[in-house]
Amino acid sequence: MMGPGDVLGLKGRRVLITGGTRGVGRAAALLLTRAGAEVGVAYRSRREEAEALVSAVRDLGGRGWSHSGDLRDPEVVLELFDAFEAEYGGVDVVVGNHGVWPVEDVPLAEMALDQWRRTLEINLGGMFLVCREAARRLSENGRLIVITSTAAQRGEAGHGDYAASKGALNALVKGLAEELGPRGTTVNAVAPGWIDTEMTKTVLVGERRSRAIGEIPLGRIAAPEDVAGPIVFLASELGRHVTGEILNVNGGSVRPG
């Protein structure tokens, strides 16, 4: 009888996740490990969380590996991929999950140029570097999955920098899908809505939380695991004929079609 790794075709697949130590990245790392993948994660500065995740992956029978660095730096991105390939012998799946969401609502008319530049430098510039290296190094029939946001499709008042950065990533995904398709590599985005994570815990409270839930047909805020499942699907053989798509994971709050 086949186990889940056989059904999904993920046994032994080498998966690199950026922003992988908490929230969606952590949940995806653990679920992919359970499906039989060999998972490594990149992080910027949270060493204790990275070590805890590596330990959790090993407890599940996975190899477990982590690498630190600021992915806005092209040399750091090269070092990350070199180190991952040295550890795993190649890369089959890349999940681009790193990014920032400035918590405070700031109307565009009042937004400082430094905030605009920083958000795009991390969310778009850093992800460009990761996607570029993935495009160069992914094995045949590889998978590239970029985490974007519903904000990319509906906009987000007070967070124009974030919405613009994620919208650009959606466009990048569609173009890369055409570029990499001939070698069997799929490129997709997962676009979550509200998620209960450390990033949102100070924001999704009181009336704002009630209002957010009221806009979601399923009537609840997502857990990181709700987003990890679709990531695993796109990484697996079940998603082998899906490319150039923006997979919305928002409980029905945004339905762009």
Backbone hydrogen bonds in HBPLUS format (Angstrom, degrees):
<---DONOR---> <-ACCEPTOR-->    atom                        ^
c    i                          cat <-CA-CA->   ^        H-A-AA   ^      H-
h    n   atom  resd res      DA  || num        DHA   H-A  angle D-A-AA Bond
n    s   type  num  typ     dist DA aas  dist angle  dist       angle   num
A0006-ASP N   A0003-GLY O   3.08 MM   3  5.45 129.0  2.35 107.2 119.4     1
A0007-VAL N   A0003-GLY O   3.26 MM   4  6.61 160.3  2.30 153.4 158.6     2
A0008-LEU N   A0004-PRO O   3.01 MM   4  6.13 160.6  2.05 150.3 155.1     3
A0009-GLY N   A0005-GLY O   2.90 MM   4  5.74 124.7  2.22 132.0 145.4     4
A0010-LEU N   A0005-GLY O   3.19 MM   5  5.31 139.6  2.37 141.9 149.9     5
A0237-GLU N   A0008-LEU O   2.79 MM 229  5.48 170.6  1.80 147.7 150.8     6
A0013-ARG N   A0010-LEU O   3.04 MM   3  5.21 165.9  2.06 122.1 125.6     7
A0012-GLY N   A0036-GLY O   2.93 MM  24  6.19 157.1  1.98 147.1 139.5     8
A0038-GLU N   A0013-ARG O   2.78 MM  25  5.85 166.4  1.80 151.0 155.8     9
A0092-ASP N   A0014-ARG O   2.92 MM  78  5.12 156.9  1.97 138.7 146.1    10
A0093-VAL N   A0014-ARG O   3.02 MM  79  6.21 153.9  2.09 155.9 152.4    11
A0015-VAL N   A0038-GLU O   2.84 MM  23  6.02 168.1  1.85 157.2 161.1    12
A0040-GLY N   A0015-VAL O   2.91 MM  25  6.27 157.6  1.96 168.6 175.3    13
A0016-LEU N   A0093-VAL O   2.90 MM  77  6.28 162.2  1.93 157.5 159.8    14
A0095-VAL N   A0016-LEU O   2.83 MM  79  6.22 163.8  1.86 160.6 164.7    15
A0017-ILE N   A0040-GLY O   2.99 MM  23  6.39 157.4  2.04 153.5 160.8    16
A0042-ALA N   A0017-ILE O   2.81 MM  25  6.17 153.8  1.87 155.6 157.7    17
A0018-THR N   A0095-VAL O   2.97 MM  77  6.37 162.9  2.00 166.5 170.5    18
A0019-GLY N   A0042-ALA O   3.00 MM  23  5.80 122.8  2.33 127.5 142.5    19
A0020-GLY N   A0042-ALA O   3.18 MM  22  5.90 161.9  2.21 157.9 162.2    20
A0026-ARG N   A0022-ARG O   3.29 MM   4  4.62 163.1  2.32 102.3 105.4    21
A0027-ALA N   A0023-GLY O   3.05 MM   4  6.31 168.6  2.06 156.6 160.1    22
A0028-ALA N   A0024-VAL O   2.88 MM   4  6.02 159.7  1.92 153.2 158.7    23
A0029-ALA N   A0025-GLY O   2.95 MM   4  6.12 155.3  2.01 144.9 151.8    24
A0030-LEU N   A0026-ARG O   3.06 MM   4  6.33 159.9  2.10 154.4 158.4    25
A0031-LEU N   A0027-ALA O   3.02 MM   4  6.20 161.6  2.05 148.1 153.5    26
A0032-LEU N   A0028-ALA O   2.86 MM   4  5.89 164.6  1.88 152.8 157.3    27
A0033-THR N   A0029-ALA O   3.07 MM   4  6.13 149.3  2.16 136.6 145.1    28
A0034-ARG N   A0030-LEU O   2.99 MM   4  6.26 157.1  2.04 145.1 151.1    29
A0035-ALA N   A0031-LEU O   3.02 MM   4  6.30 135.1  2.23 138.3 150.6    30
A0037-ALA N   A0032-LEU O   2.97 MM   5  5.47 156.3  2.03 155.7 148.0    31
A0036-GLY N   A0033-THR O   2.93 MM   3  5.14 160.3  1.97 109.3 115.0    32
A0041-VAL N   A0065-TRP O   3.00 MM  24  6.39 160.2  2.04 144.1 146.9    33
A0067-HIS N   A0041-VAL O   2.97 MM  26  6.48 135.5  2.17 149.6 161.6    34
A0043-TYR N   A0067-HIS O   2.94 MM  24  6.32 152.6  2.02 153.5 159.4    35
A0069-GLY N   A0043-TYR O   2.91 MM  26  6.40 131.2  2.15 142.7 156.9    36
A0047-ARG N   A0045-SER O   2.98 MM   2  5.75 130.6  2.24 108.0  93.5    37
A0050-ALA N   A0046-ARG O   3.00 MM   4  6.27 152.4  2.08 149.2 157.8    38
A0051-GLU N   A0047-ARG O   2.85 MM   4  6.12 160.3  1.89 157.6 162.2    39
A0052-ALA N   A0048-GLU O   2.95 MM   4  6.16 152.2  2.03 143.9 151.9    40
A0053-LEU N   A0049-GLU O   2.95 MM   4  6.17 152.5  2.03 144.1 151.1    41
A0054-VAL N   A0050-ALA O   2.94 MM   4  6.20 165.3  1.96 153.3 157.1    42
A0055-SER N   A0051-GLU O   3.03 MM   4  6.19 156.4  2.08 143.3 149.6    43
A0056-ALA N   A0052-ALA O   2.97 MM   4  6.24 152.1  2.05 142.2 149.9    44
A0057-VAL N   A0053-LEU O   2.83 MM   4  6.13 156.7  1.88 157.6 163.7    45
A0058-ARG N   A0054-VAL O   2.99 MM   4  6.23 157.7  2.05 147.3 153.2    46
A0059-ASP N   A0055-SER O   2.92 MM   4  6.17 146.0  2.04 143.4 153.3    47
A0060-LEU N   A0056-ALA O   3.23 MM   4  6.50 132.3  2.47 135.9 147.1    48
A0060-LEU N   A0057-VAL O   3.08 MM   3  5.19 134.2  2.29  96.8 109.4    49
A0062-GLY N   A0057-VAL O   2.93 MM   5  5.25 154.6  1.99 149.9 141.9    50
A0061-GLY N   A0058-ARG O   2.93 MM   3  4.94 158.4  1.98 104.2 110.6    51
A0073-ASP N   A0070-ASP O   3.13 MM   3  6.05 171.0  2.14 127.3 129.9    52
A0076-VAL N   A0073-ASP O   3.00 MM   3  5.27 122.8  2.33 105.1 119.5    53
A0077-VAL N   A0073-ASP O   3.12 MM   4  6.51 154.8  2.18 154.3 161.8    54
A0078-LEU N   A0074-PRO O   3.04 MM   4  6.30 156.3  2.10 145.3 151.2    55
A0079-GLU N   A0075-GLU O   2.96 MM   4  6.18 158.3  2.00 144.7 150.8    56
A0080-LEU N   A0076-VAL O   2.83 MM   4  6.09 151.7  1.91 147.2 155.2    57
A0081-PHE N   A0077-VAL O   3.10 MM   4  6.38 168.4  2.12 154.0 154.8    58
A0082-ASP N   A0078-LEU O   2.90 MM   4  6.06 161.2  1.94 151.6 157.8    59
A0083-ALA N   A0079-GLU O   2.86 MM   4  5.94 161.3  1.89 147.7 152.9    60
A0084-PHE N   A0080-LEU O   2.89 MM   4  6.10 158.1  1.94 150.4 157.0    61
A0085-GLU N   A0081-PHE O   2.91 MM   4  6.03 167.3  1.93 150.1 153.6    62
A0086-ALA N   A0082-ASP O   2.92 MM   4  6.10 148.9  2.02 143.7 152.8    63
A0087-GLU N   A0083-ALA O   3.04 MM   4  6.22 144.9  2.17 141.5 150.2    64
A0087-GLU N   A0084-PHE O   3.13 MM   3  5.13 121.9  2.48  94.3 108.7    65
A0088-TYR N   A0084-PHE O   2.80 MM   4  5.98 162.4  1.83 158.0 163.0    66
A0089-GLY N   A0085-GLU O   2.65 MM   4  4.72 141.4  1.79 127.7 135.7    67
A0139-SER N   A0091-VAL O   3.00 MM  48  6.19 149.9  2.09 156.4 165.5    68
A0143-ARG N   A0092-ASP O   2.96 MM  51  6.44 146.8  2.07 149.3 159.3    69
A0094-VAL N   A0143-ARG O   2.89 MM  49  6.35 156.9  1.94 158.2 165.2    70
A0145-ILE N   A0094-VAL O   2.88 MM  51  6.25 166.2  1.90 165.1 169.4    71
A0096-GLY N   A0145-ILE O   2.75 MM  49  6.15 151.7  1.83 157.3 166.0    72
A0147-ILE N   A0096-GLY O   2.91 MM  51  6.08 169.3  1.92 165.7 162.1    73
A0106-VAL N   A0158-GLY O   2.86 MM  52  4.43 176.6  1.86 122.6 121.9    74
A0110-GLU N   A0107-PRO O   2.85 MM   3  5.42 151.5  1.93 117.2 126.3    75
A0111-MET N   A0108-LEU O   3.18 MM   3  4.95 157.4  2.24  99.2 106.1    76
A0115-GLN N   A0112-ALA O   3.10 MM   3  5.41 123.3  2.43 102.8 115.7    77
A0116-TRP N   A0112-ALA O   3.20 MM   4  6.59 166.8  2.22 156.0 158.6    78
A0117-ARG N   A0113-LEU O   2.92 MM   4  6.10 169.5  1.93 156.7 159.3    79
A0118-ARG N   A0114-ASP O   2.94 MM   4  6.00 160.8  1.97 145.5 151.2    80
A0119-THR N   A0115-GLN O   2.98 MM   4  6.11 171.9  1.98 158.7 160.5    81
A0120-LEU N   A0116-TRP O   3.16 MM   4  6.34 169.6  2.17 151.7 154.6    82
A0121-GLU N   A0117-ARG O   2.79 MM   4  5.83 147.3  1.90 144.9 155.3    83
A0122-ILE N   A0118-ARG O   3.01 MM   4  6.20 156.2  2.07 151.6 155.7    84
A0123-ASN N   A0119-THR O   2.87 MM   4  5.88 159.4  1.91 156.6 158.7    85
A0124-LEU N   A0120-LEU O   2.95 MM   4  5.03 143.7  2.09 119.7 131.1    86
A0125-GLY N   A0120-LEU O   2.81 MM   5  6.23 164.5  1.83 157.0 162.4    87
A0126-GLY N   A0121-GLU O   2.83 MM   5  6.21 132.2  2.06 137.6 151.7    88
A0128-PHE N   A0124-LEU O   2.79 MM   4  5.91 148.7  1.89 146.5 155.2    89
A0129-LEU N   A0125-GLY O   3.19 MM   4  6.52 156.3  2.25 146.8 151.7    90
A0130-VAL N   A0126-GLY O   3.16 MM   4  6.47 155.7  2.22 143.8 150.1    91
A0131-CYS N   A0127-MET O   2.80 MM   4  5.98 167.0  1.82 155.1 158.9    92
A0132-ARG N   A0128-PHE O   2.79 MM   4  5.91 157.0  1.84 151.2 158.0    93
A0133-GLU N   A0129-LEU O   3.10 MM   4  6.26 160.4  2.14 142.8 147.6    94
A0134-ALA N   A0130-VAL O   2.85 MM   4  6.07 154.4  1.92 147.6 155.8    95
A0135-ALA N   A0131-CYS O   2.83 MM   4  6.01 156.0  1.89 147.8 153.9    96
A0136-ARG N   A0132-ARG O   3.16 MM   4  6.44 138.2  2.35 137.4 148.0    97
A0136-ARG N   A0133-GLU O   3.15 MM   3  5.06 126.3  2.45  91.8 105.7    98
A0137-ARG N   A0133-GLU O   3.00 MM   4  6.15 140.5  2.16 144.5 155.1    99
A0137-ARG N   A0134-ALA O   3.14 MM   3  5.14 125.3  2.46  94.4 108.4   100
A0138-LEU N   A0134-ALA O   2.82 MM   4  5.36 161.2  1.86 153.6 152.9   101
A0142-GLY N   A0139-SER O   3.01 MM   3  5.18 113.7  2.46 144.6 136.4   102
A0141-ASN N   A0183-ARG O   3.32 MM  42  6.49 155.2  2.39 144.4 148.9   103
A0186-THR N   A0142-GLY O   3.09 MM  44  6.53 150.3  2.18 154.1 150.7   104
A0144-LEU N   A0186-THR O   2.92 MM  42  6.25 156.2  1.98 155.4 163.2   105
A0188-ASN N   A0144-LEU O   3.00 MM  44  6.49 158.0  2.05 161.3 167.4   106
A0146-VAL N   A0188-ASN O   2.91 MM  42  6.37 160.2  1.95 151.6 157.3   107
A0190-VAL N   A0146-VAL O   2.93 MM  44  6.31 150.4  2.02 146.6 154.0   108
A0148-THR N   A0190-VAL O   2.82 MM  42  5.95 155.7  1.88 142.0 150.3   109
A0152-ALA N   A0149-SER O   3.07 MM   3  5.50 152.7  2.15 107.5 114.9   110
A0150-THR N   A0192-PRO O   2.95 MM  42  5.88 145.8  2.07 151.8 145.4   111
A0153-GLN N   A0150-THR O   2.90 MM   3  5.43 152.0  1.98 114.7 122.9   112
A0154-ARG N   A0150-THR O   3.07 MM   4  6.37 156.4  2.13 158.0 165.5   113
A0155-GLY N   A0151-ALA O   2.88 MM   4  4.66 137.1  2.07 123.9 130.6   114
A0159-HIS N   A0156-GLU O   2.91 MM   3  5.36 153.9  1.97 138.2 140.0   115
A0163-ALA N   A0159-HIS O   3.01 MM   4  6.30 173.3  2.01 163.8 164.8   116
A0164-ALA N   A0160-GLY O   2.99 MM   4  5.94 158.8  2.04 140.6 146.8   117
A0165-SER N   A0161-ASP O   3.08 MM   4  6.23 156.5  2.13 143.3 149.6   118
A0166-LYS N   A0162-TYR O   3.03 MM   4  6.28 160.6  2.07 155.4 160.3   119
A0167-GLY N   A0163-ALA O   2.86 MM   4  5.98 152.4  1.93 147.4 155.7   120
A0168-ALA N   A0164-ALA O   3.05 MM   4  6.20 155.4  2.11 145.6 151.1   121
A0169-LEU N   A0165-SER O   3.25 MM   4  6.51 144.7  2.38 135.1 144.2   122
A0170-ASN N   A0166-LYS O   3.08 MM   4  6.45 149.5  2.18 145.4 152.7   123
A0171-ALA N   A0167-GLY O   3.23 MM   4  6.60 154.7  2.30 145.6 151.5   124
A0172-LEU N   A0168-ALA O   2.92 MM   4  6.20 152.1  2.00 145.1 153.6   125
A0173-VAL N   A0169-LEU O   2.88 MM   4  6.11 158.9  1.92 153.6 158.0   126
A0174-LYS N   A0170-ASN O   3.24 MM   4  6.53 156.7  2.29 145.0 149.9   127
A0175-GLY N   A0171-ALA O   3.17 MM   4  6.48 159.8  2.22 151.3 156.0   128
A0176-LEU N   A0172-LEU O   2.91 MM   4  6.11 163.5  1.94 156.0 161.0   129
A0177-ALA N   A0173-VAL O   2.95 MM   4  6.08 148.2  2.05 147.0 155.2   130
A0179-GLU N   A0175-GLY O   3.14 MM   4  6.47 155.8  2.20 145.0 152.2   131
A0180-LEU N   A0176-LEU O   2.85 MM   4  5.93 166.6  1.86 160.8 161.9   132
A0181-GLY N   A0177-ALA O   3.01 MM   4  5.61 128.8  2.28 132.2 142.8   133
A0183-ARG N   A0180-LEU O   3.21 MM   3  5.93 152.9  2.29 119.2 126.0   134
A0184-GLY N   A0181-GLY O   2.79 MM   3  5.11 163.4  1.82 123.8 125.7   135
A0244-GLY N   A0187-VAL O   2.71 MM  57  5.65 163.5  1.73 156.7 161.2   136
A0189-ALA N   A0245-GLU O   2.89 MM  56  6.23 168.4  1.91 165.7 169.1   137
A0247-LEU N   A0189-ALA O   2.83 MM  58  6.07 168.9  1.85 155.1 151.2   138
A0191-ALA N   A0247-LEU O   2.82 MM  56  5.83 167.5  1.84 140.1 144.2   139
A0249-VAL N   A0191-ALA O   3.02 MM  58  5.88 168.3  2.03 131.1 132.2   140
A0193-GLY N   A0249-VAL O   3.19 MM  56  6.38 139.0  2.37 133.4 125.9   141
A0196-ASP N   A0222-ALA O   2.88 MM  26  6.21 162.6  1.91 168.1 168.8   142
A0200-THR N   A0197-THR O   3.14 MM   3  5.48 137.1  2.33 104.6 114.9   143
A0201-LYS N   A0197-THR O   3.12 MM   4  6.09 122.9  2.46 147.8 162.8   144
A0203-VAL N   A0200-THR O   2.93 MM   3  5.16 148.8  2.03 109.5 119.6   145
A0204-LEU N   A0200-THR O   2.86 MM   4  5.84 172.4  1.87 176.6 174.0   146
A0205-VAL N   A0203-VAL O   2.86 MM   2  5.62 135.8  2.06 106.0  92.5   147
A0209-ARG N   A0205-VAL O   3.31 MM   4  4.85 154.5  2.38 103.9 107.6   148
A0210-SER N   A0206-GLY O   3.11 MM   4  6.44 161.9  2.14 151.6 157.0   149
A0211-ARG N   A0207-GLU O   2.86 MM   4  6.03 157.2  1.91 149.8 156.0   150
A0212-ALA N   A0208-ARG O   2.96 MM   4  6.11 157.0  2.01 142.5 148.8   151
A0213-ILE N   A0209-ARG O   2.94 MM   4  6.18 164.1  1.96 154.5 158.1   152
A0214-GLY N   A0210-SER O   2.99 MM   4  6.12 149.8  2.08 141.4 150.0   153
A0215-GLU N   A0212-ALA O   3.15 MM   3  5.34 146.0  2.27 101.6 111.3   154
A0216-ILE N   A0213-ILE O   3.07 MM   3  5.25 163.8  2.10 110.5 115.4   155
A0219-GLY N   A0216-ILE O   2.78 MM   3  5.20 153.1  1.85 116.7 126.1   156
A0218-LEU N   A0251-GLY O   3.24 MM  33  5.25 149.3  2.34 148.0 153.1   157
A0226-ASP N   A0223-ALA O   2.88 MM   3  5.39 144.3  2.01 115.3 125.3   158
A0227-VAL N   A0224-PRO O   3.04 MM   3  5.46 143.4  2.18 108.3 118.3   159
A0228-ALA N   A0224-PRO O   3.03 MM   4  6.34 147.1  2.14 145.6 155.9   160
A0229-GLY N   A0225-GLU O   3.30 MM   4  6.41 155.1  2.37 146.1 147.8   161
A0231-ILE N   A0227-VAL O   3.32 MM   4  6.60 153.2  2.40 146.3 153.9   162
A0232-VAL N   A0228-ALA O   2.97 MM   4  6.28 159.0  2.02 156.5 161.5   163
A0233-PHE N   A0229-GLY O   2.98 MM   4  6.32 157.2  2.03 152.6 159.5   164
A0234-LEU N   A0230-PRO O   3.04 MM   4  6.28 165.0  2.07 149.6 151.8   165
A0235-ALA N   A0231-ILE O   2.95 MM   4  6.18 144.3  2.08 146.1 156.9   166
A0236-SER N   A0232-VAL O   3.01 MM   4  6.05 126.4  2.31 143.0 156.0   167
A0236-SER N   A0233-PHE O   3.13 MM   3  5.18 141.9  2.28  99.5 110.5   168
A0239-GLY N   A0236-SER O   3.25 MM   3  5.67 151.1  2.34 105.3 112.5   169
A0240-ARG N   A0237-GLU O   3.24 MM   3  5.02 161.8  2.27 110.4 108.6   170
A0242-VAL N   A0239-GLY O   3.14 MM   3  5.35 160.9  2.17 119.6 118.8   171
A0253-SER N   A0250-ASN O   3.34 MM   3  5.72 166.2  2.36 110.8 114.6   172
